[in-house]
């Protein structure tokens, strides 16, 4: 879901530039990182049917999966919970066109570049001792490695803004991002938009 607070300011005189700033919350529906979400602020400028935007945000994903060990001698399995976390500082620079621009609806189609500084924890090894008599771990140690990488890529998406009243609207958003060696993301959501 995207929550967006946006203010549009018309410049004086013959200048037809319009400026906006939005604050968005995105949910990631891809399986690159499970349960990921992105908080992003975006500054945009447009003239009639085209414009550009610059955005910066914070992505975080936390998930747990089960590492299954099969003990063939006694035909039993042991599940070890493994926590994973990924954090990214993400920035984008996009251009967009606005094919529909009316009093009650605007649509933006955008395409641009993306960069992300990522930190993620990767499981290196697991050391354990399990007592089947007590049905519990007597010793469990999980060794993680912190990996830092910078990823470059592209994004494409759209915004649809509905304005039931002149200065207040409801917005639907979607973004697809692909980062080199960093996976692909599918961000979707909705929010609100204000204009002056």
C-alpha positions, -999 to 999 in steps of 0.1 A, spaced: 0 0 0 13 35 -8 4 65 13 11 97 -6 10 133 5 17 156 -24 16 193 -28 16 210 -62 26 246 -66 20 266 -97 47 292 -105 38 328 -112 37 345 -146 41 326 -179 60 297 -163 38 266 -165 61 244 -143 44 226 -115 62 210 -85 52 182 -62 66 163 -33 51 130 -22 58 106 7 50 70 -2 48 36 14 51 6 -9 46 -31 -4 67 -55 -24 48 -84 -40 79 -100 -55 97 -130 -40 132 -115 -41 128 -106 -4 98 -118 14 77 -93 33 96 -63 20 84 -27 22 97 7 9 93 41 24 101 68 -2 100 105 -6 97 119 -42 101 154 -57 87 159 -92 84 188 -116 63 187 -148 52 210 -176 18 202 -192 21 165 -203 57 156 -193 81 159 -164 108 143 -142 111 131 -106 138 123 -81 131 99 -52 150 85 -22 138 58 2 145 31 27 137 -6 19 136 -33 46 127 -70 45 126 -94 74 116 -131 70 121 -165 85 124 -198 67 129 -233 80 162 -252 74 151 -288 74 175 -316 84 165 -352 77 179 -379 102 176 -411 81 187 -434 109 155 -427 130 133 -414 102 128 -380 117 132 -344 106 145 -313 125 135 -278 115 159 -249 123 144 -214 120 167 -191 99 160 -153 100 169 -132 70 171 -94 68 179 -70 40 181 -32 42 186 -9 12 189 28 7 174 34 -27 173 63 -51 156 68 -85 156 94 -113 127 91 -137 111 109 -166 73 106 -171 46 115 -195 10 124 -186 -13 111 -213 -44 119 -193 -47 152 -175 -81 164 -165 -97 181 -136 -107 149 -119 -80 124 -131 -43 123 -139 -22 94 -152 16 93 -153 37 67 -170 73 67 -159 106 51 -167 140 58 -151 172 46 -134 176 32 -99 205 27 -75 205 9 -42 231 5 -14 222 -29 1 231 -47 33 219 -82 38 226 -111 62 235 -144 46 236 -177 65 272 -191 65 268 -222 87 247 -239 114 260 -258 144 236 -276 166 230 -305 189 195 -319 192 181 -343 218 153 -365 204 147 -378 239 139 -342 251 126 -331 217 146 -299 218 179 -283 208 206 -285 235 229 -264 214 221 -241 184 245 -216 168 238 -198 135 266 -180 118 257 -151 95 277 -129 72 269 -93 65 271 -85 28 273 -49 14 267 -43 -22 257 -14 -46 232 -22 -73 222 -3 -104 192 -9 -125 160 6 -140 124 11 -130 91 15 -148 56 22 -134 25 44 -133 5 67 -111 -32 72 -114 -47 101 -94 -85 106 -89 -97 140 -77 -133 139 -64 -127 174 -52 -104 200 -67 -76 198 -42 -78 163 -28 -75 130 -45 -69 93 -42 -38 78 -59 -30 43 -72 7 35 -78 28 7 -91 66 3 -97 87 -25 -113 124 -23 -105 152 -45 -117 187 -42 -101 218 -59 -114 226 -88 -90 200 -74 -67 168 -90 -79 135 -76 -92 108 -59 -72 71 -52 -78 59 -24 -56 22 -16 -54 -1 5 -33 -25 35 -30 -26 68 -12 -38 103 -10 -28 134 -29 -33 171 -23 -29 199 -48 -31 237 -47 
